[in-house]
Amino acid sequence: MPAFRPGLVHCPVTPFKGDQSVDYATYAKVLEFHLKNEAPRLARQLHDLCASQQYTQARKAQEHMATLHHTLKKAGFAGLKVALSAMGRECGSPRPPVDALGEVEAGALAERLHALSFLQAEPRGW
């Protein structure tokens, strides 16, 4: 099991129930945690703009975050690990019951992420 890594926000909940089904309300919370790991500057910008009630100005950041979400949701939980790795933040393989993405799927996801111009402003590595 990988050790705790500073800088990575570890989600304190799991969306998996005892019968290995998924609680989708919890899934949304887990995804939010991971999107903050993927694009911390974007997440902070969106938070700050909304906290100061600058909703019109926050629209572009919200659209970028939605694009990131839609890019990652197709790959599921395993895609979150691939996405972090693509940003230079290696954090290992997914834990069971989630299987890792295959090499082809992981490469395709990494390419889609690198094509998102707004991620160029995000930090790479830890």
N, C-alpha and C positions, 0 to 999 in steps of 0.2 A: 504494500500500500504506500503510495507517495506521501512524503512528509508534508506538513504544513509549509506553504510558501508565502512569505510576506509579500504583500502587494495584491495577491489574489483574494477577492472577496469570496469566502467560502459560504455557500448557501446553507443555512441552519435547518432546512427542511428537505424532505424527499417527497416527490410526487407519487411514489410507488406505494400502493397498499400491500398488505400482507399476501393477498392473492395475486400479486404482480400486475394488477390492473392499475390504471393511472387516474389520479385525482386531478382533473384539469384545472380546477381553481388554484391548486397548489402549483401545478405546472406553470401557470402564468406568473406566479411569484418567483419561481426558480428561473424562468426565462428572463425576467426583469433583472435579477441578480447577475446573470451571465452577460446580458447586453451591456451592463455597466462595466464589466471586465473587458469586453470587446472594444467599446468606444467610450472610455472614461471622460474624455474632454467633451464629447458630444452630450453625454448624459449630464454632466455638470452644467453645460450651457443651457440645456433644456430645463433642468431643475431651477437654475438661477432666474431664467426668464419667466418661468411660470410662477415662481415664488414672489417675484416683483410684479406679477400680474401684467406682464408684457406679452400677452397671448398672441397678438398678431406677429410680433417679432419671433416668437417661439415656433411659429408654423413650419419654417424651413427645417429647424432642428427636429421637430416632430416627424416630418416627412422622411428625413434621413434615418431616424431611428426606426420608423415603420419599414423602410426599405431593408434595413439590416435585419429586422425581425423576420420579414417575409423571405429573405435569402436564407436565413438559418433554420426556419421552422420546417422547411421541406426535408432537411437532413436529420431532424430530431435532436435528441440529447447528444448523440455521438458527434453531430455537426458542431456543437459548441466547443468540444475539445479540439476538433480540426481547426476551427476558426481561431481559437487562442494560439494554437501552434503556428498558424499562418501569420499571426501578428508577432511572432517571436516569443511567445509566452508558453513554452512547453509545460504541460501539466498532466501528461500521461494519458492512459487509455480510460475509457468509461468503465465504471464498475458494473458488475452484473446486476440486473438482468439485461442491461444495454450492451449490444455488440458494437464494436468499433466499425467505422465505415471502411469499405474496401479501398484499396489504393487508387483506383480509377475515380470512385465517388469523392474521395478526399481531395484528390488533385483538382477535380472539376469545381468543387466548392471553394478551394483556395483561390483558383483563378477568378471565380465570380466575386469573391471578396476583394481581391486585388484590383478588380475593375471598378469598384465603388470609389469614386474620386474623393468623397468626403472622409474616407478612412485614411487618406494620406496625411491628414493633420494629427492622427492619433499616434501615441507613442508606440515604439516597437521594443520588444524585450521587456525584461523586468526592470 
